[in-house]
Amino acid sequence: MFTITVESSPTRQSFQISTGDSVLVGSEKCLSNLIPVGCRGGGCGVCKVRVVEGDYSSKCMSKAHICDAQAADGYVLACRVYPLSDMCIELVKR
């Protein structure tokens, strides 16, 4: 289990995520619609967040939504990111 803290919500919120769940799935299980949901496959960009702190692995994400420079700055799609430690994320306003 890992703790994911969301800093840019109206109030700072945290939720627990099971090993093997993406950040988006963990959010849905615990906080329902805190992170916006789209295609769930890394193609639409709706669930874009920025990782402020923590380690993670990720699956392929559309370059149309996460370019190399953004990825280097911690931007990811929550549906494609799997925590390897506790994480702190910021929601990205669309």
N, CA, C and O atoms as a GROMACS GRO file, in nm:
protein
  376
    1MET      N    1   0.084  -0.119   0.000
    1MET     CA    2   0.000   0.000   0.000
    1MET      C    3   0.088   0.125   0.000
    1MET      O    4   0.190   0.131   0.069
    2PHE      N    5   0.046   0.222  -0.078
    2PHE     CA    6   0.115   0.351  -0.084
    2PHE      C    7   0.014   0.462  -0.058
    2PHE      O    8  -0.106   0.445  -0.083
    3THR      N    9   0.061   0.575  -0.009
    3THR     CA   10  -0.024   0.691   0.013
    3THR      C   11   0.002   0.791  -0.099
    3THR      O   12   0.116   0.828  -0.127
    4ILE      N   13  -0.107   0.835  -0.162
    4ILE     CA   14  -0.100   0.936  -0.266
    4ILE      C   15  -0.164   1.063  -0.207
    4ILE      O   16  -0.279   1.059  -0.164
    5THR      N   17  -0.091   1.173  -0.207
    5THR     CA   18  -0.141   1.300  -0.158
    5THR      C   19  -0.164   1.392  -0.276
    5THR      O   20  -0.076   1.409  -0.361
    6VAL      N   21  -0.283   1.451  -0.281
    6VAL     CA   22  -0.319   1.542  -0.389
    6VAL      C   23  -0.315   1.683  -0.332
    6VAL      O   24  -0.398   1.719  -0.248
    7GLU      N   25  -0.218   1.763  -0.378
    7GLU     CA   26  -0.196   1.897  -0.323
    7GLU      C   27  -0.285   2.005  -0.380
    7GLU      O   28  -0.317   2.100  -0.310
    8SER      N   29  -0.326   1.993  -0.504
    8SER     CA   30  -0.396   2.104  -0.566
    8SER      C   31  -0.548   2.093  -0.562
    8SER      O   32  -0.617   2.168  -0.631
    9SER      N   33  -0.599   2.003  -0.484
    9SER     CA   34  -0.743   1.997  -0.466
    9SER      C   35  -0.784   2.110  -0.371
    9SER      O   36  -0.697   2.168  -0.305
   10PRO      N   37  -0.912   2.141  -0.362
   10PRO     CA   38  -0.953   2.250  -0.273
   10PRO      C   39  -0.899   2.232  -0.130
   10PRO      O   40  -0.863   2.329  -0.065
   11THR      N   41  -0.895   2.111  -0.085
   11THR     CA   42  -0.830   2.080   0.041
   11THR      C   43  -0.733   1.965   0.013
   11THR      O   44  -0.762   1.878  -0.068
   12ARG      N   45  -0.622   1.967   0.080
   12ARG     CA   46  -0.523   1.860   0.059
   12ARG      C   47  -0.586   1.727   0.098
   12ARG      O   48  -0.637   1.712   0.209
   13GLN      N   49  -0.583   1.631   0.006
   13GLN     CA   50  -0.643   1.501   0.031
   13GLN      C   51  -0.541   1.391   0.005
   13GLN      O   52  -0.452   1.406  -0.079
   14SER      N   53  -0.556   1.281   0.077
   14SER     CA   54  -0.470   1.165   0.058
   14SER      C   55  -0.556   1.041   0.046
   14SER      O   56  -0.667   1.035   0.098
   15PHE      N   57  -0.503   0.944  -0.024
   15PHE     CA   58  -0.571   0.815  -0.033
   15PHE      C   59  -0.468   0.704  -0.040
   15PHE      O   60  -0.354   0.727  -0.079
   16GLN      N   61  -0.509   0.586  -0.002
   16GLN     CA   62  -0.424   0.468  -0.006
   16GLN      C   63  -0.446   0.396  -0.139
   16GLN      O   64  -0.558   0.389  -0.190
   17ILE      N   65  -0.338   0.345  -0.192
   17ILE     CA   66  -0.347   0.273  -0.319
   17ILE      C   67  -0.280   0.136  -0.303
   17ILE      O   68  -0.173   0.124  -0.244
   18SER      N   69  -0.344   0.036  -0.356
   18SER     CA   70  -0.290  -0.100  -0.351
   18SER      C   71  -0.178  -0.114  -0.453
   18SER      O   72  -0.183  -0.053  -0.560
   19THR      N   73  -0.079  -0.193  -0.421
   19THR     CA   74   0.028  -0.223  -0.515
   19THR      C   75  -0.034  -0.284  -0.640
   19THR      O   76  -0.117  -0.375  -0.632
   20GLY      N   77   0.006  -0.234  -0.754
   20GLY     CA   78  -0.047  -0.286  -0.880
   20GLY      C   79  -0.159  -0.202  -0.940
   20GLY      O   80  -0.192  -0.219  -1.057
   21ASP      N   81  -0.218  -0.111  -0.862
   21ASP     CA   82  -0.322  -0.021  -0.913
   21ASP      C   83  -0.258   0.106  -0.968
   21ASP      O   84  -0.157   0.153  -0.916
   22SER      N   85  -0.316   0.159  -1.074
   22SER     CA   86  -0.271   0.289  -1.123
   22SER      C   87  -0.320   0.398  -1.028
   22SER      O   88  -0.409   0.374  -0.946
   23VAL      N   89  -0.261   0.516  -1.037
   23VAL     CA   90  -0.304   0.627  -0.953
   23VAL      C   91  -0.451   0.658  -0.979
   23VAL      O   92  -0.525   0.689  -0.886
   24LEU      N   93  -0.494   0.651  -1.105
   24LEU     CA   94  -0.634   0.678  -1.137
   24LEU      C   95  -0.728   0.577  -1.073
   24LEU      O   96  -0.829   0.616  -1.015
   25VAL      N   97  -0.696   0.450  -1.082
   25VAL     CA   98  -0.780   0.346  -1.022
   25VAL      C   99  -0.787   0.364  -0.870
   25VAL      O  100  -0.894   0.353  -0.811
   26GLY      N  101  -0.674   0.392  -0.807
   26GLY     CA  102  -0.672   0.416  -0.663
   26GLY      C  103  -0.758   0.535  -0.624
   26GLY      O  104  -0.828   0.530  -0.523
   27SER      N  105  -0.752   0.641  -0.703
   27SER     CA  106  -0.834   0.759  -0.678
   27SER      C  107  -0.982   0.725  -0.689
   27SER      O  108  -1.062   0.766  -0.606
   28GLU      N  109  -1.017   0.651  -0.791
   28GLU     CA  110  -1.158   0.612  -0.810
   28GLU      C  111  -1.209   0.527  -0.695
   28GLU      O  112  -1.323   0.542  -0.651
   29LYS      N  113  -1.126   0.438  -0.646
   29LYS     CA  114  -1.167   0.350  -0.537
   29LYS      C  115  -1.189   0.427  -0.407
   29LYS      O  116  -1.275   0.391  -0.327
   30CYS      N  117  -1.110   0.534  -0.387
   30CYS     CA  118  -1.113   0.604  -0.258
   30CYS      C  119  -1.181   0.740  -0.260
   30CYS      O  120  -1.249   0.776  -0.165
   31LEU      N  121  -1.163   0.815  -0.367
   31LEU     CA  122  -1.210   0.954  -0.369
   31LEU      C  123  -1.304   0.982  -0.485
   31LEU      O  124  -1.332   1.098  -0.515
   32SER      N  125  -1.352   0.882  -0.547
   32SER     CA  126  -1.441   0.888  -0.663
   32SER      C  127  -1.386   0.978  -0.774
   32SER      O  128  -1.298   0.933  -0.847
   33ASN      N  129  -1.433   1.100  -0.790
   33ASN     CA  130  -1.400   1.178  -0.909
   33ASN      C  131  -1.296   1.288  -0.886
   33ASN      O  132  -1.300   1.390  -0.954
   34LEU      N  133  -1.205   1.270  -0.794
   34LEU     CA  134  -1.102   1.371  -0.769
   34LEU      C  135  -1.015   1.393  -0.894
   34LEU      O  136  -0.989   1.508  -0.930
   35ILE      N  137  -0.972   1.286  -0.958
   35ILE     CA  138  -0.896   1.295  -1.082
   35ILE      C  139  -0.993   1.268  -1.197
   35ILE      O  140  -1.060   1.164  -1.198
   36PRO      N  141  -1.001   1.359  -1.295
   36PRO     CA  142  -1.093   1.337  -1.407
   36PRO      C  143  -1.060   1.208  -1.482
   36PRO      O  144  -0.943   1.170  -1.493
   37VAL      N  145  -1.164   1.142  -1.534
   37VAL     CA  146  -1.149   1.014  -1.602
   37VAL      C  147  -1.190   1.029  -1.748
   37VAL      O  148  -1.292   1.090  -1.779
   38GLY      N  149  -1.108   0.973  -1.836
   38GLY     CA  150  -1.141   0.973  -1.978
   38GLY      C  151  -1.136   0.832  -2.032
   38GLY      O  152  -1.216   0.747  -1.994
   39CYS      N  153  -1.041   0.807  -2.122
   39CYS     CA  154  -1.035   0.678  -2.193
   39CYS      C  155  -0.975   0.565  -2.112
   39CYS      O  156  -0.996   0.448  -2.145
   40ARG      N  157  -0.900   0.596  -2.006
   40ARG     CA  158  -0.832   0.498  -1.921
   40ARG      C  159  -0.717   0.424  -1.990
   40ARG      O  160  -0.664   0.328  -1.934
   41GLY      N  161  -0.680   0.467  -2.109
   41GLY     CA  162  -0.576   0.397  -2.182
   41GLY      C  163  -0.456   0.481  -2.222
   41GLY      O  164  -0.371   0.435  -2.298
   42GLY      N  165  -0.447   0.603  -2.172
   42GLY     CA  166  -0.332   0.687  -2.201
   42GLY      C  167  -0.340   0.767  -2.329
   42GLY      O  168  -0.241   0.825  -2.372
   43GLY      N  169  -0.458   0.772  -2.391
   43GLY     CA  170  -0.471   0.840  -2.518
   43GLY      C  171  -0.541   0.974  -2.516
   43GLY      O  172  -0.524   1.053  -2.609
   44CYS      N  173  -0.620   1.002  -2.414
   44CYS     CA  174  -0.702   1.124  -2.418
   44CYS      C  175  -0.643   1.242  -2.341
   44CYS      O  176  -0.673   1.357  -2.374
   45GLY      N  177  -0.561   1.217  -2.240
   45GLY     CA  178  -0.500   1.325  -2.164
   45GLY      C  179  -0.584   1.385  -2.054
   45GLY      O  180  -0.538   1.478  -1.986
   46VAL      N  181  -0.704   1.336  -2.033
   46VAL     CA  182  -0.795   1.394  -1.934
   46VAL      C  183  -0.741   1.381  -1.791
   46VAL      O  184  -0.764   1.470  -1.710
   47CYS      N  185  -0.671   1.274  -1.760
   47CYS     CA  186  -0.626   1.248  -1.623
   47CYS      C  187  -0.483   1.297  -1.597
   47CYS      O  188  -0.414   1.243  -1.511
   48LYS      N  189  -0.439   1.398  -1.670
   48LYS     CA  190  -0.302   1.450  -1.657
   48LYS      C  191  -0.281   1.510  -1.518
   48LYS      O  192  -0.361   1.590  -1.470
   49VAL      N  193  -0.172   1.470  -1.455
   49VAL     CA  194  -0.131   1.520  -1.324
   49VAL      C  195   0.020   1.546  -1.328
   49VAL      O  196   0.088   1.504  -1.420
   50ARG      N  197   0.069   1.616  -1.226
   50ARG     CA  198   0.214   1.634  -1.214
   50ARG      C  199   0.261   1.570  -1.085
   50ARG      O  200   0.207   1.600  -0.978
   51VAL      N  201   0.359   1.483  -1.094
   51VAL     CA  202   0.416   1.419  -0.976
   51VAL      C  203   0.516   1.517  -0.914
   51VAL      O  204   0.616   1.554  -0.976
   52VAL      N  205   0.486   1.559  -0.790
   52VAL     CA  206   0.571   1.652  -0.718
   52VAL      C  207   0.680   1.575  -0.643
   52VAL      O  208   0.793   1.621  -0.631
   53GLU      N  209   0.642   1.459  -0.594
   53GLU     CA  210   0.734   1.380  -0.511
   53GLU      C  211   0.695   1.233  -0.521
   53GLU      O  212   0.577   1.200  -0.528
   54GLY      N  213   0.794   1.146  -0.521
   54GLY     CA  214   0.769   1.003  -0.519
   54GLY      C  215   0.820   0.933  -0.644
   54GLY      O  216   0.850   0.996  -0.745
   55ASP      N  217   0.828   0.802  -0.633
   55ASP     CA  218   0.876   0.718  -0.743
   55ASP      C  219   0.761   0.641  -0.804
   55ASP      O  220   0.665   0.605  -0.735
   56TYR      N  221   0.770   0.617  -0.933
   56TYR     CA  222   0.664   0.548  -1.004
   56TYR      C  223   0.718   0.481  -1.130
   56TYR      O  224   0.826   0.515  -1.178
   57SER      N  225   0.642   0.388  -1.180
   57SER     CA  226   0.668   0.333  -1.313
   57SER      C  227   0.549   0.375  -1.399
   57SER      O  228   0.442   0.409  -1.348
   58SER      N  229   0.569   0.372  -1.530
   58SER     CA  230   0.457   0.412  -1.615
   58SER      C  231   0.453   0.328  -1.741
   58SER      O  232   0.554   0.274  -1.786
   59LYS      N  233   0.334   0.319  -1.796
   59LYS     CA  234   0.314   0.255  -1.925
   59LYS      C  235   0.316   0.365  -2.030
   59LYS      O  236   0.329   0.483  -1.997
   60CYS      N  237   0.304   0.328  -2.157
   60CYS     CA  238   0.307   0.425  -2.266
   60CYS      C  239   0.196   0.528  -2.252
   60CYS      O  240   0.083   0.496  -2.218
   61MET      N  241   0.233   0.654  -2.280
   61MET     CA  242   0.138   0.766  -2.278
   61MET      C  243   0.147   0.838  -2.411
   61MET      O  244   0.254   0.844  -2.471
   62SER      N  245   0.036   0.892  -2.457
   62SER     CA  246   0.032   0.964  -2.583
   62SER      C  247   0.124   1.085  -2.580
   62SER      O  248   0.115   1.167  -2.489
   63LYS      N  249   0.214   1.096  -2.677
   63LYS     CA  250   0.303   1.212  -2.689
   63LYS      C  251   0.224   1.339  -2.718
   63LYS      O  252   0.275   1.450  -2.698
   64ALA      N  253   0.102   1.325  -2.764
   64ALA     CA  254   0.017   1.441  -2.789
   64ALA      C  255  -0.022   1.509  -2.658
   64ALA      O  256  -0.057   1.627  -2.656
   65HIS      N  257  -0.017   1.434  -2.548
   65HIS     CA  258  -0.058   1.488  -2.419
   65HIS      C  259   0.058   1.502  -2.320
   65HIS      O  260   0.052   1.586  -2.231
   66ILE      N  261   0.161   1.420  -2.334
   66ILE     CA  262   0.279   1.426  -2.248
   66ILE      C  263   0.403   1.422  -2.338
   66ILE      O  264   0.447   1.315  -2.379
   67CYS      N  265   0.457   1.539  -2.369
   67CYS     CA  266   0.579   1.543  -2.452
   67CYS      C  267   0.699   1.512  -2.362
   67CYS      O  268   0.685   1.505  -2.240
   68ASP      N  269   0.814   1.494  -2.420
   68ASP     CA  270   0.934   1.459  -2.344
   68ASP      C  271   0.968   1.564  -2.239
   68ASP      O  272   1.008   1.530  -2.127
   69ALA      N  273   0.954   1.691  -2.274
   69ALA     CA  274   0.984   1.798  -2.177
   69ALA      C  275   0.889   1.795  -2.058
   69ALA      O  276   0.932   1.815  -1.944
   70GLN      N  277   0.762   1.769  -2.083
   70GLN     CA  278   0.666   1.759  -1.973
   70GLN      C  279   0.696   1.637  -1.886
   70GLN      O  280   0.690   1.645  -1.764
   71ALA      N  281   0.727   1.526  -1.950
   71ALA     CA  282   0.758   1.404  -1.875
   71ALA      C  283   0.879   1.428  -1.784
   71ALA      O  284   0.881   1.382  -1.670
   72ALA      N  285   0.978   1.502  -1.833
   72ALA     CA  286   1.095   1.533  -1.752
   72ALA      C  287   1.060   1.624  -1.635
   72ALA      O  288   1.130   1.626  -1.534
   73ASP      N  289   0.950   1.698  -1.648
   73ASP     CA  290   0.903   1.789  -1.544
   73ASP      C  291   0.803   1.722  -1.449
   73ASP      O  292   0.748   1.787  -1.360
   74GLY      N  293   0.780   1.592  -1.467
   74GLY     CA  294   0.692   1.518  -1.376
   74GLY      C  295   0.548   1.503  -1.421
   74GLY      O  296   0.467   1.447  -1.346
   75TYR      N  297   0.514   1.550  -1.540
   75TYR     CA  298   0.377   1.536  -1.589
   75TYR      C  299   0.355   1.394  -1.638
   75TYR      O  300   0.438   1.337  -1.709
   76VAL      N  301   0.242   1.337  -1.600
   76VAL     CA  302   0.208   1.200  -1.635
   76VAL      C  303   0.055   1.189  -1.650
   76VAL      O  304  -0.019   1.281  -1.615
   77LEU      N  305   0.011   1.078  -1.704
   77LEU     CA  306  -0.132   1.047  -1.707
   77LEU      C  307  -0.159   0.948  -1.594
   77LEU      O  308  -0.097   0.842  -1.586
   78ALA      N  309  -0.251   0.984  -1.506
   78ALA     CA  310  -0.277   0.904  -1.386
   78ALA      C  311  -0.320   0.761  -1.419
   78ALA      O  312  -0.299   0.670  -1.339
   79CYS      N  313  -0.378   0.741  -1.536
   79CYS     CA  314  -0.422   0.606  -1.574
   79CYS      C  315  -0.305   0.516  -1.611
   79CYS      O  316  -0.321   0.394  -1.619
   80ARG      N  317  -0.187   0.574  -1.635
   80ARG     CA  318  -0.072   0.498  -1.682
   80ARG      C  319   0.043   0.495  -1.582
   80ARG      O  320   0.152   0.448  -1.614
   81VAL      N  321   0.020   0.545  -1.460
   81VAL     CA  322   0.126   0.558  -1.360
   81VAL      C  323   0.097   0.468  -1.240
   81VAL      O  324  -0.014   0.463  -1.188
   82TYR      N  325   0.201   0.396  -1.199
   82TYR     CA  326   0.191   0.299  -1.089
   82TYR      C  327   0.295   0.335  -0.984
   82TYR      O  328   0.415   0.333  -1.011
   83PRO      N  329   0.250   0.367  -0.862
   83PRO     CA  330   0.345   0.410  -0.759
   83PRO      C  331   0.441   0.299  -0.717
   83PRO      O  332   0.406   0.181  -0.711
   84LEU      N  333   0.565   0.343  -0.688
   84LEU     CA  334   0.667   0.255  -0.629
   84LEU      C  335   0.701   0.303  -0.489
   84LEU      O  336   0.781   0.241  -0.419
   85SER      N  337   0.638   0.415  -0.447
   85SER     CA  338   0.658   0.474  -0.315
   85SER      C  339   0.537   0.563  -0.289
   85SER      O  340   0.450   0.578  -0.375
   86ASP      N  341   0.530   0.623  -0.170
   86ASP     CA  342   0.430   0.726  -0.146
   86ASP      C  343   0.455   0.837  -0.247
   86ASP      O  344   0.570   0.863  -0.285
   87MET      N  345   0.348   0.904  -0.291
   87MET     CA  346   0.361   1.009  -0.391
   87MET      C  347   0.281   1.132  -0.353
   87MET      O  348   0.181   1.122  -0.281
   88CYS      N  349   0.325   1.246  -0.401
   88CYS     CA  350   0.250   1.370  -0.391
   88CYS      C  351   0.228   1.417  -0.534
   88CYS      O  352   0.324   1.427  -0.611
   89ILE      N  353   0.102   1.446  -0.570
   89ILE     CA  354   0.071   1.489  -0.706
   89ILE      C  355  -0.008   1.620  -0.703
   89ILE      O  356  -0.068   1.656  -0.602
   90GLU      N  357  -0.006   1.689  -0.815
   90GLU     CA  358  -0.088   1.808  -0.836
   90GLU      C  359  -0.182   1.780  -0.953
   90GLU      O  360  -0.141   1.719  -1.052
   91LEU      N  361  -0.307   1.824  -0.942
   91LEU     CA  362  -0.399   1.814  -1.054
   91LEU      C  363  -0.360   1.921  -1.156
   91LEU      O  364  -0.318   2.031  -1.119
   92VAL      N  365  -0.375   1.889  -1.284
   92VAL     CA  366  -0.345   1.984  -1.390
   92VAL      C  367  -0.478   2.036  -1.441
   92VAL      O  368  -0.564   1.959  -1.485
   93LYS      N  369  -0.496   2.168  -1.437
   93LYS     CA  370  -0.619   2.228  -1.485
   93LYS      C  371  -0.618   2.227  -1.636
   93LYS      O  372  -0.516   2.257  -1.699
   94ARG      N  373  -0.731   2.192  -1.694
   94ARG     CA  374  -0.742   2.184  -1.840
   94ARG      C  375  -0.800   2.311  -1.894
   94ARG      O  376  -0.818   2.324  -2.015
   0.00000   0.00000   0.00000
